Amino acid sequence: MITVVFILSGCASKKESKTELPFRLGQVYAQRWIVEENLEEVGYDVIIPIRSLDTKRATLQKLYHRGKVIDVKIELRKIGAIAVAEYPMGILQETTTAMVEAPPNDGQSIFDDSLLPFKITDSQAVLTYLEGGEVKYFKIEDVRQNPIMSYPSLSSRNIE
């Protein structure tokens, strides 16, 4: 009788609700880019390959990376479905005082990482997603930094 009670109580304590993420991601990478015909047109994108996404359960929202928060948008490219965080030109420059004084309203802003549930380094990011009406956080490790891409024109960059 005692053995049966131990077995049943042992099984009951191991019943944990395992919540599975509503998405699977590939290797996340960052890509600086420049336009050859106008060297002032530069940018920085974070590309998040999406292996699967249950859109009925979750919506990807924002990416926190290198002191900035950017809205992500889902696109279909040659490599498949991706979530892209497109940093505006010049946002990652060392001098951000102008942005602090007059924050832009185009889906990006500076953030205080103490508001996140994780501490992140320059090689990490946090992806927020909405699931069941609740904002959740997913920490991305090892954001790979690809070499800078050079495009002959802005339109050729937008095609890729």
C-alpha positions in Angstrom: 0.0 0.0 0.0 2.8 2.4 0.9 4.6 1.6 -2.4 1.5 2.4 -4.4 1.1 5.8 -2.6 4.8 6.7 -3.4 4.4 5.7 -7.0 1.2 7.7 -7.4 2.6 10.8 -5.6 5.8 10.6 -7.6 3.9 10.5 -10.9 1.7 13.4 -9.8 4.6 15.6 -9.0 6.2 15.0 -12.4 3.1 16.3 -14.2 4.3 19.7 -15.4 2.6 21.7 -18.0 5.2 22.0 -20.7 4.4 25.1 -22.8 5.8 24.8 -26.2 6.8 27.9 -28.1 4.4 28.8 -30.9 7.4 29.2 -33.3 10.8 27.7 -34.3 13.5 29.9 -35.5 16.7 29.4 -37.5 20.1 31.1 -37.0 19.5 34.8 -36.4 21.9 37.2 -38.0 22.5 40.9 -38.3 23.5 42.6 -41.6 24.9 46.1 -42.0 24.4 47.5 -45.5 25.4 50.5 -47.6 24.2 51.9 -50.9 27.2 52.7 -53.2 25.5 55.5 -55.1 24.8 57.4 -51.9 27.2 56.5 -49.1 24.9 58.2 -46.5 22.3 55.5 -47.1 23.3 52.9 -44.6 21.4 50.5 -42.4 21.4 47.5 -40.1 18.9 44.7 -40.3 18.3 41.7 -38.0 17.0 38.7 -39.9 15.2 36.0 -38.0 14.5 32.9 -40.2 11.2 31.4 -39.2 11.1 27.6 -39.5 7.5 27.4 -38.2 5.0 29.9 -36.7 1.6 29.1 -35.4 -0.1 32.3 -36.4 -3.3 31.3 -34.6 -1.4 31.2 -31.3 1.1 34.0 -31.6 2.0 37.2 -33.3 5.7 38.3 -33.4 5.9 42.0 -32.3 9.2 43.6 -31.5 13.0 43.0 -31.3 15.2 44.4 -28.5 18.8 44.5 -29.7 21.8 46.8 -29.1 19.8 49.3 -27.0 17.0 49.7 -29.5 13.5 48.3 -29.9 12.2 47.8 -33.4 8.9 46.4 -34.8 9.4 43.2 -36.7 7.7 42.4 -39.9 7.3 39.0 -41.6 8.4 38.7 -45.2 8.9 35.9 -47.7 12.3 36.0 -49.3 14.5 33.6 -51.2 15.6 31.9 -48.0 12.0 31.4 -46.9 9.8 33.2 -44.3 11.7 35.6 -42.1 11.0 38.2 -39.5 12.9 41.4 -40.1 13.9 44.2 -37.8 15.0 47.1 -40.0 16.9 49.6 -38.1 16.6 53.1 -39.7 19.7 54.6 -41.3 22.1 55.8 -38.7 20.3 54.5 -35.7 23.3 52.5 -34.4 25.7 55.5 -34.5 27.4 56.1 -31.2 25.8 59.5 -30.8 22.2 59.0 -29.9 21.5 62.3 -28.1 19.4 63.7 -30.9 17.2 60.5 -30.9 16.8 60.8 -27.1 15.7 64.4 -27.4 13.3 63.8 -30.3 12.4 60.1 -30.5 11.1 59.0 -33.9 7.7 57.5 -34.2 8.3 54.9 -36.9 8.1 51.8 -34.8 11.5 52.1 -33.2 12.9 53.7 -30.0 15.6 53.5 -27.4 14.8 51.2 -24.5 16.0 50.6 -21.0 17.1 47.0 -20.7 16.1 46.9 -17.0 12.5 46.7 -18.3 13.2 43.3 -19.9 13.1 40.0 -18.1 16.6 39.3 -19.4 20.0 41.1 -19.5 21.3 41.1 -23.0 24.6 41.7 -24.6 25.3 43.1 -28.2 25.3 39.5 -29.5 21.9 38.8 -28.0 18.3 40.0 -28.6 14.9 39.6 -27.2 11.9 38.9 -29.4 8.5 39.8 -28.0 5.4 38.0 -29.2 1.7 38.2 -28.3 0.2 34.9 -27.2 -3.3 34.7 -25.7 -3.4 38.4 -25.2 -0.2 38.4 -23.2 3.1 39.8 -24.2 5.9 37.2 -23.9 9.6 37.4 -24.3 12.0 35.0 -26.0 15.8 35.5 -25.6 17.9 35.0 -28.8 21.5 33.9 -28.2 24.4 34.4 -30.6 23.1 36.9 -33.1 25.6 36.3 -35.9 27.2 39.5 -37.4 27.5 39.0 -41.2 29.9 41.2 -43.2 28.6 44.4 -44.6 26.6 44.2 -47.8 27.0 46.8 -50.5 24.2 47.5 -52.9 24.6 49.6 -56.1 21.3 51.4 -55.4 18.6 51.5 -52.8 16.1 49.9 -55.2 18.4 46.9 -55.7 18.6 46.5 -51.9 14.8 46.5 -51.6 14.5 43.8 -54.3 16.5 41.3 -52.3 
